[in-house]
């Protein structure tokens, strides 16, 4: 695999943030992502701990429990 013309490797470190997708998953649905060049150490710092990510998700999805 190459990234920006140089040899690269792909490693899943975790999730930085999560949000609600309001549209159905079908042709034309918009999903966004970012590609950034950074060191492995910096990338690891961006990943949220599981407990914090779950807290963020519960806030994001709190409207579902109300409806």
N, C-alpha and C positions, 0 to 999 in steps of 0.2 A: 504494500500500500504506500502511496505517496501523498504528501500534503504540502502544498505550496512548492511542488517540484522536488521535495526532499523525502527520503525514506521516513516513514512514520509507523506508529503502532496505535491501535485502537484499544482503549481500556475503559470499561464502564466503572466509574467511581461512585456514582450515586445520583441523587436528585437535588438540584439547587432550589427549585421552586415548582409549584404546581398551581394550576388555576382551573376554573370551570370553562368548559367548552359549551357554549349555548346553542350551537347549531348541530344538526344531526351529522354523524360521520358518513358522508357521501361525497360523490364527485363535486368538487368546488369548495368543500369545507376548508377553512383556513386554520392551519396549525403553524405556529411560529417556533423558531429555534435560533440559536446563535452559534456561530463557529468562531472561536477565538484562538489565537496562538498564545500559549503560555507554558510555563514550566509545569512539570508534574506536581511539584510541591504547592504551587499556587492553586492549581486545579483542585487538589485535595482539600485545601482550605475553604473553597467555595461550596463544597457539599455540606448540606445541613445534617446534623445528627438525626437519627430516626425519630426520637421523641419530639424534637422541635418541628420536624416536617409534619408529623401527625397533628400537632397542635395547630400549625398553620392550615392544614387541610380541614380540620374541624371548623375553624373560623370561616374558611372559604365556602364550605358546604352547609353551614348552619341554616341557610334559608330552606334547604331541602326538608329538614326536620320540622320546620314551621308550617310547611304546606301539606 
